[in-house]
Amino acid sequence: MKSSSTQSAEKFDTSRANEYAKQSRIALAGYDACHDLAACMLAASLGSTALAKVLVVGAGGTAREIIAIAALEPNWRFMAVDPSGPMLEAATQQLQANDLLERTDVHLGHVDDLPADESFDAATLIGVLHHLPGDDAKRELLQSVRARLKPGAPLIVAGNHYAYASQPLLLEAWGHRWRQQGASPDEVKIKLGKILQGADPPHSEAAVHKLLHDSGFAETTRFFSSLFWGAWLTCKTG
């Protein structure tokens, strides 16, 4: 699984990290709303607990999930994990700007690198699974996350969930989304080409549910959707 994650991380070089905050908000209409709602779903799931530690997998880029959760729950702490150095550096800068580094442990690497006996009250996995090639790599990551969660702990999973070419209307709308933000026709073609070649999302919402079920998680509740993107809350079974 590390090799798959490392290969995926190589796509997120310095150039991509520098443009990530802007590009992600175009590619995902409702980027900030999704992260804000993820914070609300975790708060609703954990209840009025005064203290909690949240594992944030794929935290690189904007650190938006940490910023959103931290604003809602001022006593929670975070473990930010990402295998991309440039992306994690960009996230660290955002955490510093928001005075959140004291509440956040930052780890360059993989979930498997964390101590096996360290446990978390909740976790987020936002914008990650569709970058891992094949279901085996996706399941391995989900199982690694599960192993570090307390029994019944909630997990937020969010990402693209369709084979892109199988949804031509959504793909066309995605192109218009970029055009809406000022991209030229040639730029739209380039971006759609990268989309078709650069990721391997689960091919349906049912496929997301199966990956979670097979990895030891309970039924899911979807709380956000935007074109190819979906966001769900589930919990560790057992």
C-alpha positions in Angstrom: 0.0 0.0 0.0 2.9 2.3 0.7 4.2 2.0 -2.8 0.7 2.9 -4.2 0.5 5.9 -1.8 4.0 7.0 -2.7 3.2 6.9 -6.4 0.1 8.9 -5.8 2.0 11.4 -3.7 4.5 12.0 -6.5 1.8 13.7 -8.5 1.5 16.4 -5.7 4.8 18.1 -6.4 5.7 21.7 -5.5 3.9 23.1 -8.5 0.7 21.3 -7.8 0.9 22.1 -4.1 1.3 25.8 -4.9 -1.9 25.9 -6.9 -3.9 23.4 -4.9 -5.9 25.8 -2.8 -7.3 27.6 -5.9 -7.6 24.6 -8.2 -9.4 22.4 -5.6 -12.1 25.0 -5.1 -12.8 25.1 -8.8 -12.7 21.3 -9.3 -15.0 20.8 -6.3 -17.9 23.2 -6.3 -18.7 23.5 -2.6 -15.2 22.7 -1.4 -15.4 24.8 1.8 -19.0 23.7 2.5 -18.0 20.0 2.3 -15.3 20.5 4.9 -17.5 22.7 7.1 -20.2 20.0 7.0 -17.6 17.3 7.7 -16.8 19.2 10.9 -20.5 19.4 11.9 -21.0 15.6 11.2 -18.0 14.7 13.4 -19.3 17.0 16.2 -22.8 15.5 15.9 -21.4 12.0 16.0 -19.0 12.4 18.9 -21.5 14.5 20.9 -20.4 16.9 23.7 -17.0 15.3 24.3 -14.6 17.9 25.7 -11.5 16.3 24.3 -10.9 14.3 21.1 -8.0 13.5 18.9 -8.7 13.3 15.2 -6.6 11.5 12.6 -6.5 13.5 9.4 -5.3 11.4 6.5 -4.2 13.3 3.3 -4.1 16.6 5.3 -1.8 18.3 2.8 -2.7 21.3 0.8 -5.2 23.6 2.6 -5.6 21.8 5.9 -9.2 22.9 5.5 -10.7 20.0 7.5 -8.5 20.7 10.5 -9.3 24.5 10.4 -13.0 23.8 10.1 -13.1 21.2 12.9 -10.8 23.2 15.2 -13.0 26.3 14.9 -16.1 24.3 16.0 -14.3 22.2 18.7 -11.6 24.3 20.4 -10.4 21.5 22.6 -9.8 18.8 20.0 -6.4 17.9 18.8 -5.2 16.5 15.4 -2.7 14.2 13.8 -2.1 15.4 10.2 -0.6 12.7 7.9 0.4 13.1 4.2 3.1 11.4 2.1 3.7 14.5 -0.1 6.3 16.9 1.4 5.2 19.9 -0.7 1.5 19.3 0.2 2.2 18.9 3.9 4.4 22.0 3.9 1.5 24.0 2.3 -0.9 22.6 5.0 1.6 23.5 7.8 1.7 27.0 6.6 -2.1 27.2 6.8 -2.0 25.7 10.3 0.5 28.2 11.4 -1.5 31.1 9.9 -4.5 29.9 11.9 -2.6 29.3 15.2 -3.2 25.6 15.0 0.3 24.1 15.1 0.2 23.7 18.9 -2.9 21.5 18.5 -1.6 19.5 15.5 1.0 16.8 15.2 2.3 16.8 11.6 3.6 13.5 10.1 5.2 13.2 6.7 4.5 9.7 5.6 1.8 7.0 5.9 -0.8 5.9 8.4 1.2 2.6 8.8 4.1 4.6 10.1 2.2 5.7 13.2 2.6 3.7 16.4 0.3 0.7 16.3 -0.9 1.4 19.8 -1.9 5.0 19.1 -5.7 5.3 18.9 -7.9 8.2 17.7 -11.5 9.3 18.5 -12.3 10.0 14.8 -10.7 10.3 11.4 -11.1 12.0 8.1 -10.1 10.8 4.6 -11.0 13.6 2.3 -9.9 13.6 -1.4 -7.7 10.6 -1.0 -9.2 7.3 -2.1 -9.7 8.3 -5.8 -5.9 8.8 -6.1 -5.1 5.3 -5.1 -5.0 2.8 -8.0 -7.2 -0.3 -7.5 -9.5 -1.5 -4.7 -6.8 -3.4 -2.9 -4.8 -0.2 -2.2 -8.0 1.6 -1.1 -9.0 -1.2 1.3 -5.5 -1.4 2.7 -5.6 2.3 3.6 -9.1 2.0 5.1 -8.0 -0.9 7.2 -4.9 1.0 8.4 -7.1 3.8 9.4 -9.6 1.5 11.1 -6.7 -0.2 13.1 -6.0 3.2 14.8 -9.6 4.1 15.6 -11.3 3.5 18.9 -14.3 1.1 18.8 -17.3 2.9 17.3 -15.2 5.9 16.2 -16.6 8.0 13.3 -14.8 8.3 9.9 -15.5 10.9 7.3 -14.8 9.7 3.7 -15.1 12.1 0.8 -14.0 11.9 -2.8 -15.0 11.2 -6.4 -17.0 8.1 -7.0 -17.8 7.3 -10.6 -15.7 6.0 -13.5 -15.3 9.4 -15.1 -16.0 8.3 -18.7 -19.1 6.5 -17.5 -20.8 9.8 -16.7 -20.5 12.0 -19.9 -23.0 14.5 -18.7 -21.2 15.1 -15.4 -17.9 15.2 -17.2 -19.3 17.8 -19.6 -20.6 19.8 -16.7 -17.2 19.6 -15.0 -15.7 21.1 -18.1 -18.2 24.0 -18.0 -17.3 24.5 -14.4 -13.7 25.2 -15.4 -14.9 27.4 -18.2 -17.1 29.2 -15.8 -14.0 30.1 -13.8 -12.2 31.5 -16.8 -10.5 28.6 -18.5 -10.2 28.7 -22.3 -11.5 25.7 -24.4 -7.9 24.4 -24.8 -7.3 24.6 -21.1 -10.6 22.7 -20.4 -9.5 19.9 -22.7 -6.2 19.7 -20.9 -7.8 19.6 -17.5 -10.4 16.9 -18.6 -7.5 14.9 -20.0 -5.7 14.9 -16.7 -8.9 14.0 -14.9 -9.4 10.9 -17.1 -5.8 9.7 -16.7 -4.8 10.8 -13.2 -7.2 9.0 -10.8 -9.1 5.8 -10.1 -12.2 6.6 -8.2 -14.6 3.9 -6.9 -17.1 3.4 -9.7 -20.3 4.0 -7.8 -21.6 5.0 -4.4 -22.3 1.3 -3.9 -18.6 0.6 -4.5 -17.8 3.1 -1.8 -20.1 1.3 0.6 -18.6 -2.1 -0.2 -15.0 -0.8 0.3 -16.0 0.5 3.7 -18.0 -2.6 4.7 -15.1 -4.9 3.6 -12.7 -2.8 5.6 -14.7 -3.1 8.9 -16.9 0.0 8.9 -20.7 0.3 9.4 -23.4 1.7 7.2 -22.8 5.2 5.8 -24.7 8.4 5.8 -24.1 10.7 2.9 -24.1 14.4 3.8 -22.7 16.1 0.7 -22.7 15.7 -3.1 -21.2 17.8 -6.0 -21.0 16.3 -9.5 -18.6 13.3 -9.1 -17.9 14.0 -5.5 -19.6 12.5 -2.5 -19.0 12.7 1.3 -20.1 10.2 3.9 -19.9 9.5 7.6 -19.4 5.9 8.8 -18.2 4.3 12.0 -15.8 1.6 13.0 -17.5 -1.7 13.8 -16.6 -3.7 16.8 
